[in-house]
């Protein structure tokens, strides 16, 4: 009887531990809308309060952390030079200064150097580095914006493999314990607009991984076999550089790949890559990624213009000006930070600013805003929702937490004390923040 009781206790504890271990496998969560449905991370923290651990990450990266069970994965581009510490400090000082001036920097003038494009794995409980893999050692063929870096695409995972995307350097597939499964380093070299650098992240869908490839050359979107890396289809795109990430949706029993673009927002058949529908009206050099819920798709951009719209995904061909466009907004729309869709509400920043708007997803009618959020200026990280709250993070490391509701109400204002461009990852009772120098685990327990 004692052995039975002991086994029962172990079983209960084990099941409870597994049940509490959530995942954040993609930079915008399971559904790409920025919501962690079963998470409730802290709403307050400081450099000491509610910081479970922080670990310094060498090099630079603004790809968001992903979490699978008891591990956290992060990418970085690490200088090979023996002068790395001083060079990194100078670069950090320059970026911190740019953060204070609302991120209005232009292309960096520093000479290109050899980098190790690296995937790190950390223990979720302690922050201990478990392993790292240098995917490739290379000198970038093109510079990048002074507020960008060479590891700004986020990794993703299906729980069997981790996919680290370093753009022109290649896409690399690893097992969960860090063994290289396959790589695709023959996709080409992007020439991005004004040398602003790369940053689109891939998206997993069934047996495929969708890779965006928009630049100033021949743009395309590809579907690769996620187990082998072999190309399933490749569709050319009449688009200049775009930094958005594809969103996979399901409609009428079939899956579509929705992708932003300067010329058109477009949808493709997941199985064949055939374009299904498109709609113009977008603005220059789009960055924000699409959202979807309740039979609607939402796409927008906000640089040198404003456009945000809701589409029915059952259209064919050019749907601009048809009833497939349910509603549209022509002011204060998002630029770099993608919008958030939570509980039927869409939250988005005006351009790169701390001005926030919340609209009803079904109608586009405003709940509140545009409202300037005190303490927020330049914004790159996308808003996220968890535990009934919305987390808004600025480049200077400030996160303002508001209630996830129809009215604007600030709950707390926090800071990790360093630049944050990556979107935070909420899992269970924790929030993982990838800063310029450190990875933070914020936890109230």
Secondary structure, DSSP 8 states (H G I E B T S, - for coil): -HHHHHHHHHHHHHHHHHHH---B-STT-TTSSSEETT----S---SSTTEEEEEE--SB-----EEETTEEEEEEEEE-STTHHHHHHHHHHHHHHHHHTTT---B--S---EEEEEEEEEETTT--EEEEEEEEEEE-SS--BTT--S--S--EE-SSEEEEE-GGG-EEEEETTS-EEEEE--S-----GGG-------EEETTEEEEEE-SSSSEEEEEEETTT--EEEEEEE---------EEEEETTEEEEEE--SS-EEEEETTT--EEEEE----SS-----EEETTEEEEEE-SSS-EEEEEETT--EE-TTSTTEEEEE-SS-BSSS--EEETTEEEEESBTSSEEEEEETTT--EEEEEEE-TT--S--S--EEETTEEEEE-TTSEEEEEESSSS--EEEEEE-SS---S--EEETTEEEEE-SSEEEEEE--
